[in-house]
Amino acid sequence: MFEKSLERLAEQILALDEASLASLWNKYKNRMENFDTSKEWEKSVIIFFIINAVRVKNKIFNEQIMQLQETQTGDKKPPGDVPYLKRIK
């Protein structure tokens, strides 16, 4: 039962839009940094880490997709934000 509850919660979180979550990041970061013993503070910490979890999940997902595409096409991209340029004759 506990595991099913976590799975349902994960499904709901996955349905959230990262851009909308990102707009709440500062609010919950600031709330978390102002410790008190309330349930609201505890919820703020959980929400902050949920937002970060979605961001990290998306970053890992995107990196893995890029690696798969590079493997399939044979393209190697340089590290960082430098655009990949290919000489065409």
One Martini backbone bead per residue (centre of mass of N, CA, C, O) as a GRO file, in nm:
protein
   89
    1MET     BB    1   0.059   0.063  -0.022
    2PHE     BB    2   0.296   0.258   0.007
    3GLU     BB    3   0.410   0.218  -0.279
    4LYS     BB    4   0.155   0.311  -0.431
    5SER     BB    5   0.159   0.598  -0.322
    6LEU     BB    6   0.433   0.674  -0.446
    7GLU     BB    7   0.355   0.620  -0.741
    8ARG     BB    8   0.128   0.829  -0.756
    9LEU     BB    9   0.303   1.069  -0.681
   10ALA     BB   10   0.500   1.043  -0.919
   11GLU     BB   11   0.288   1.081  -1.142
   12GLN     BB   12   0.206   1.367  -1.054
   13ILE     BB   13   0.487   1.496  -1.080
   14LEU     BB   14   0.534   1.423  -1.385
   15ALA     BB   15   0.286   1.618  -1.474
   16LEU     BB   16   0.458   1.848  -1.419
   17ASP     BB   17   0.581   2.159  -1.494
   18GLU     BB   18   0.894   2.282  -1.491
   19ALA     BB   19   0.841   2.586  -1.532
   20SER     BB   20   0.643   2.614  -1.298
   21LEU     BB   21   0.833   2.512  -1.080
   22ALA     BB   22   1.064   2.721  -1.121
   23SER     BB   23   0.886   2.966  -1.021
   24LEU     BB   24   0.896   2.832  -0.709
   25TRP     BB   25   1.185   2.797  -0.605
   26ASN     BB   26   1.242   3.061  -0.438
   27LYS     BB   27   1.014   3.043  -0.239
   28TYR     BB   28   1.108   2.762  -0.109
   29LYS     BB   29   1.392   2.841  -0.041
   30ASN     BB   30   1.328   3.074   0.151
   31ARG     BB   31   1.147   2.914   0.342
   32MET     BB   32   1.359   2.699   0.422
   33GLU     BB   33   1.577   2.908   0.539
   34ASN     BB   34   1.328   2.974   0.749
   35PHE     BB   35   1.327   2.839   1.027
   36ASP     BB   36   1.081   2.622   1.170
   37THR     BB   37   0.830   2.411   1.350
   38SER     BB   38   0.649   2.382   1.112
   39LYS     BB   39   0.463   2.227   0.868
   40GLU     BB   40   0.521   2.437   0.647
   41TRP     BB   41   0.823   2.401   0.647
   42GLU     BB   42   0.827   2.102   0.579
   43LYS     BB   43   0.678   2.132   0.308
   44SER     BB   44   0.886   2.320   0.177
   45VAL     BB   45   1.114   2.116   0.166
   46ILE     BB   46   0.973   1.906  -0.008
   47ILE     BB   47   0.909   2.090  -0.248
   48PHE     BB   48   1.196   2.173  -0.315
   49PHE     BB   49   1.292   1.874  -0.375
   50ILE     BB   50   1.094   1.817  -0.599
   51ILE     BB   51   1.188   2.032  -0.792
   52ASN     BB   52   1.480   1.925  -0.807
   53ALA     BB   53   1.412   1.640  -0.905
   54VAL     BB   54   1.292   1.726  -1.177
   55ARG     BB   55   1.541   1.872  -1.284
   56VAL     BB   56   1.737   1.632  -1.269
   57LYS     BB   57   1.578   1.433  -1.436
   58ASN     BB   58   1.580   1.607  -1.697
   59LYS     BB   59   1.884   1.625  -1.729
   60ILE     BB   60   1.942   1.325  -1.752
   61PHE     BB   61   1.752   1.264  -1.982
   62ASN     BB   62   1.879   1.459  -2.193
   63GLU     BB   63   2.164   1.338  -2.187
   64GLN     BB   64   2.081   1.052  -2.278
   65ILE     BB   65   1.956   1.130  -2.547
   66MET     BB   66   2.211   1.257  -2.666
   67GLN     BB   67   2.383   1.000  -2.651
   68LEU     BB   68   2.205   0.828  -2.833
   69GLN     BB   69   2.226   1.011  -3.082
   70GLU     BB   70   2.535   0.999  -3.108
   71THR     BB   71   2.553   0.693  -3.141
   72GLN     BB   72   2.367   0.672  -3.397
   73THR     BB   73   2.532   0.910  -3.573
   74GLY     BB   74   2.843   0.975  -3.466
   75ASP     BB   75   2.828   1.228  -3.314
   76LYS     BB   76   3.048   1.479  -3.182
   77LYS     BB   77   3.042   1.685  -2.902
   78PRO     BB   78   3.144   1.941  -2.749
   79PRO     BB   79   3.196   2.077  -2.470
   80GLY     BB   80   2.947   2.262  -2.377
   81ASP     BB   81   2.824   2.559  -2.565
   82VAL     BB   82   2.957   2.467  -2.816
   83PRO     BB   83   2.914   2.448  -3.129
   84TYR     BB   84   2.869   2.221  -3.378
   85LEU     BB   85   3.108   2.187  -3.638
   86LYS     BB   86   3.090   2.110  -3.990
   87ARG     BB   87   3.267   2.021  -4.260
   88ILE     BB   88   3.176   2.119  -4.593
   89LYS     BB   89   3.238   2.024  -4.950
   0.00000   0.00000   0.00000
